[in-house]
Amino acid sequence: MLNHRQTKILFESLATLQAIQKQAYQMLMQGLTTTGFSMREWEN
């Protein structure tokens, strides 16, 4: 079982990963906007 400190660290890590994912998605969307591709077109 995790103690309080370990749980806190895991939640902080999750929050950091979510922030990175959000930033990467925003960068992808900006890049797609400049190319004119849709997400579906880019995936294929």
N, CA and C atoms as a LAMMPS dump frame, in Angstrom:
ITEM: TIMESTEP
0
ITEM: NUMBER OF ATOMS
132
ITEM: BOX BOUNDS ff ff ff
-5.0000000000000000e+02 5.0000000000000000e+02
-5.0000000000000000e+02 5.0000000000000000e+02
-5.0000000000000000e+02 5.0000000000000000e+02
ITEM: ATOMS id mol type element x y z
1 1 1 N 0.833 -1.182 0
2 1 2 C 0 0 0
3 1 3 C 0.886 1.256 0
4 2 1 N 0.422 2.279 -0.704
5 2 2 C 1.189 3.513 -0.784
6 2 3 C 0.942 4.391 0.433
7 3 1 N 1.99 5.062 0.857
8 3 2 C 1.803 6.021 1.938
9 3 3 C 1.419 7.379 1.347
10 4 1 N 1.142 8.332 2.212
11 4 2 C 0.678 9.649 1.773
12 4 3 C 1.685 10.324 0.843
13 5 1 N 2.95 10.269 1.182
14 5 2 C 3.992 10.914 0.373
15 5 3 C 4.066 10.295 -1.024
16 6 1 N 4.022 8.967 -1.092
17 6 2 C 4.08 8.289 -2.387
18 6 3 C 2.862 8.633 -3.247
19 7 1 N 1.699 8.677 -2.625
20 7 2 C 0.472 9.019 -3.346
21 7 3 C 0.551 10.441 -3.881
22 8 1 N 1.052 11.357 -3.063
23 8 2 C 1.199 12.749 -3.481
24 8 3 C 2.141 12.854 -4.678
25 9 1 N 3.249 12.143 -4.627
26 9 2 C 4.22 12.17 -5.727
27 9 3 C 3.594 11.611 -7.005
28 10 1 N 2.826 10.541 -6.88
29 10 2 C 2.176 9.964 -8.057
30 10 3 C 1.179 10.94 -8.677
31 11 1 N 0.391 11.61 -7.852
32 11 2 C -0.565 12.585 -8.375
33 11 3 C 0.142 13.772 -9.007
34 12 1 N 1.232 14.217 -8.421
35 12 2 C 1.999 15.319 -9.011
36 12 3 C 2.584 14.903 -10.349
37 13 1 N 3.073 13.672 -10.431
38 13 2 C 3.613 13.169 -11.692
39 13 3 C 2.524 13.083 -12.751
40 14 1 N 1.352 12.627 -12.365
41 14 2 C 0.234 12.543 -13.293
42 14 3 C -0.151 13.934 -13.799
43 15 1 N -0.191 14.899 -12.907
44 15 2 C -0.524 16.267 -13.301
45 15 3 C 0.513 16.81 -14.284
46 16 1 N 1.773 16.514 -14.049
47 16 2 C 2.835 16.957 -14.959
48 16 3 C 2.682 16.302 -16.323
49 17 1 N 2.425 15.005 -16.349
50 17 2 C 2.232 14.301 -17.621
51 17 3 C 1.027 14.831 -18.382
52 18 1 N -0.043 15.144 -17.669
53 18 2 C -1.225 15.706 -18.317
54 18 3 C -0.928 17.072 -18.912
55 19 1 N -0.142 17.882 -18.226
56 19 2 C 0.227 19.198 -18.742
57 19 3 C 1.083 19.065 -20
58 20 1 N 1.996 18.108 -19.991
59 20 2 C 2.842 17.864 -21.17
60 20 3 C 1.989 17.387 -22.342
61 21 1 N 1.059 16.493 -22.067
62 21 2 C 0.174 15.979 -23.113
63 21 3 C -0.668 17.116 -23.713
64 22 1 N -1.185 17.984 -22.869
65 22 2 C -1.99 19.109 -23.337
66 22 3 C -1.155 20.03 -24.228
67 23 1 N 0.082 20.302 -23.789
68 23 2 C 0.953 21.181 -24.569
69 23 3 C 1.305 20.534 -25.914
70 24 1 N 1.596 19.241 -25.914
71 24 2 C 1.919 18.546 -27.163
72 24 3 C 0.728 18.56 -28.114
73 25 1 N -0.474 18.361 -27.586
74 25 2 C -1.683 18.39 -28.408
75 25 3 C -1.887 19.775 -29.012
76 26 1 N -1.679 20.815 -28.204
77 26 2 C -1.83 22.18 -28.71
78 26 3 C -0.813 22.467 -29.81
79 27 1 N 0.403 21.983 -29.64
80 27 2 C 1.43 22.177 -30.662
81 27 3 C 1.054 21.437 -31.941
82 28 1 N 0.519 20.237 -31.804
83 28 2 C 0.082 19.456 -32.964
84 28 3 C -1.032 20.191 -33.694
85 29 1 N -1.999 20.703 -32.946
86 29 2 C -3.115 21.417 -33.568
87 29 3 C -2.628 22.667 -34.297
88 30 1 N -1.68 23.383 -33.702
89 30 2 C -1.124 24.566 -34.362
90 30 3 C -0.402 24.168 -35.648
91 31 1 N 0.341 23.07 -35.577
92 31 2 C 1.048 22.593 -36.767
93 31 3 C 0.09 22.174 -37.863
94 32 1 N -0.979 21.492 -37.486
95 32 2 C -1.963 21.07 -38.482
96 32 3 C -2.659 22.266 -39.116
97 33 1 N -2.88 23.301 -38.325
98 33 2 C -3.52 24.517 -38.849
99 33 3 C -2.672 25.122 -39.955
100 34 1 N -1.367 25.114 -39.784
101 34 2 C -0.49 25.711 -40.8
102 34 3 C -0.395 24.857 -42.057
103 35 1 N -0.617 23.539 -41.933
104 35 2 C -0.539 22.659 -43.106
105 35 3 C -1.859 22.55 -43.841
106 36 1 N -2.95 22.829 -43.135
107 36 2 C -4.266 22.676 -43.748
108 36 3 C -4.809 21.262 -43.634
109 37 1 N -4.055 20.35 -43.021
110 37 2 C -4.526 18.978 -42.834
111 37 3 C -5.489 18.912 -41.655
112 38 1 N -6.443 18 -41.736
113 38 2 C -7.272 17.699 -40.58
114 38 3 C -6.576 16.598 -39.789
115 39 1 N -7.045 16.352 -38.568
116 39 2 C -6.46 15.295 -37.75
117 39 3 C -6.604 13.949 -38.473
118 40 1 N -7.728 13.713 -39.08
119 40 2 C -7.958 12.446 -39.802
120 40 3 C -6.976 12.285 -40.956
121 41 1 N -6.765 13.365 -41.72
122 41 2 C -5.818 13.307 -42.844
123 41 3 C -4.403 13.063 -42.356
124 42 1 N -4.034 13.691 -41.248
125 42 2 C -2.687 13.561 -40.719
126 42 3 C -2.435 12.145 -40.205
127 43 1 N -3.446 11.522 -39.631
128 43 2 C -3.279 10.171 -39.074
129 43 3 C -3.063 9.139 -40.174
130 44 1 N -3.575 9.379 -41.359
131 44 2 C -3.466 8.392 -42.455
132 44 3 C -2.213 8.546 -43.203
